[in-house]
Each structure stands twice: as C-alpha cells, then as structure tokens.
Amino acid sequence: MKYSKCPKNKRKIKESLSSIHGEICQYCGNDTPINSATIDHSIPQSEFGTGLIDNLVYCCKSCNSAKNNRSLSEFRLIRSIQASPYSGILTFNQYLKLNSLGLLSFSVELIQFQFEKVSSHE
C-alpha cells in the first residue's frame, strides 16, 4: 500500500497502521482515535523517504506537526530535551551548538518512541 493524498487511501493506511499498534500515536504513545490521527513519513520525502507503508507512521497531529520535515534522530533529540530538566532553558539549536563546541558537561537522555517500546517487548 502506498501513500497518496486521496482520502480513501489515507483512511485505508490509517486502518492498516492502527491494526498493527492500536489507535496510539507511535511517537508519544497517547491514545489517538483514527478520525484525529495523521500519517507521517518516518523518513521525510525531502530526504527521499518513500510513500510505502513501511515508511509511514500512525501519529497524533501534535507529533506530526512537531516532527515536521525532521529526521527521527532530530525529532528524538528535540523531544528528549523537552522531557529533560533543561526544558525551557535550552533549545534544540542551543544544545547542538554547545555540544559541538564541547561546552556541555552533560548529555540529554534520549527517549524511545512508542513504536520502539512495542517492538522491543516482542
């Protein structure tokens, strides 16, 4: 099954993805009813990610908007900073800059996305 902007196709993909993991955002783990769920490209199309179902993720609108055109590793770091004690003090760009200059005496513990938690327990 391949992604397209056709509403019927999107619905089928959402149903297929939700049958695998339930109606749960595969990034944050929140309950996400199919009517309010979105489909995200795990590897963005701008980075040559495909529209095939193995590159698509069932997620909430909030996570899809926050991930935007970022890679999973960039999105993971952003969410990890937001979940850390440094949230509101240190932005993603500041963290990258300070880390590249070797000025940080700590590292942010990286979170796992919901789809990784599920697959690691199987």
C-alpha positions in Angstrom: 0.0 0.0 0.0 1.4 3.4 -1.0 0.6 6.8 0.5 -1.4 9.3 -1.6 -3.5 12.3 -0.7 -6.7 10.5 -1.7 -8.9 10.5 1.4 -10.0 6.8 0.9 -6.4 5.8 0.5 -5.4 7.7 3.7 -8.2 6.0 5.6 -7.1 2.6 4.5 -3.5 3.3 5.5 -4.6 4.6 8.9 -6.7 1.5 9.4 -3.8 -0.7 8.4 -1.3 1.0 10.7 -3.8 1.2 13.6 -4.4 -2.6 13.3 -0.7 -3.2 14.0 -0.3 -1.0 17.1 -3.8 0.1 18.0 -5.0 3.7 17.9 -1.9 5.0 19.6 0.5 7.7 18.4 3.7 5.9 17.6 5.8 8.8 18.8 4.3 10.0 22.1 2.1 7.0 23.0 -1.1 8.9 23.5 -4.4 7.5 22.5 -5.2 8.8 19.0 -8.6 7.9 17.5 -8.5 7.2 13.8 -10.5 10.3 13.0 -8.0 12.6 14.5 -4.8 10.6 13.6 -2.4 11.6 10.9 0.1 9.7 8.8 3.8 10.7 8.9 6.7 9.7 6.8 9.3 8.3 9.1 12.0 9.3 6.7 10.8 12.6 5.2 10.1 12.6 1.5 12.5 15.5 1.2 15.2 13.0 2.4 14.0 10.5 -0.3 11.7 8.6 2.1 9.1 6.6 0.3 5.3 6.6 0.5 5.3 2.9 1.1 3.6 1.7 4.3 6.9 0.6 5.9 7.9 4.3 6.0 4.6 5.5 7.3 3.8 6.1 11.0 0.3 6.4 12.7 0.6 9.5 14.9 -1.3 12.4 16.5 -1.4 15.8 14.8 0.8 17.4 17.5 3.7 15.0 17.0 3.3 15.2 13.2 3.5 19.0 13.3 6.4 19.0 15.7 8.4 16.4 13.7 7.7 18.4 10.5 10.4 17.7 8.0 13.0 16.4 10.5 14.7 13.1 10.7 13.8 10.7 13.5 17.1 11.4 15.3 16.5 15.2 15.2 12.9 14.7 16.4 14.1 12.3 19.2 16.6 14.9 20.4 14.0 17.7 20.4 11.5 15.6 22.4 14.3 14.4 24.7 15.3 18.0 25.5 11.6 18.8 26.1 11.3 15.9 28.5 14.6 16.8 30.3 15.2 19.1 33.3 16.6 21.6 30.8 13.3 22.1 29.0 12.5 25.8 28.7 16.2 26.6 29.4 17.9 25.0 26.5 16.6 24.8 22.9 17.4 22.2 20.3 19.7 24.6 18.4 21.5 25.8 21.5 22.1 22.2 22.6 23.5 21.3 19.2 25.8 24.3 19.2 27.1 23.9 22.8 27.6 20.2 22.3 29.5 20.7 19.1 31.8 23.2 20.9 32.3 20.7 23.8 30.8 23.1 26.3 28.3 20.7 27.8 29.1 18.7 30.9 26.0 16.6 30.5 24.1 14.8 27.7 20.3 14.5 27.4 19.0 11.0 27.9 17.3 10.1 24.6 13.7 8.9 24.8 12.2 5.9 23.0 9.3 6.4 20.7 6.2 4.3 21.2 6.8 2.0 18.2 10.3 1.2 19.6 8.9 0.3 23.0 6.4 -2.1 21.5 8.8 -3.8 19.2 11.5 -4.2 21.9 9.0 -6.2 24.1 8.0 -8.7 21.4 
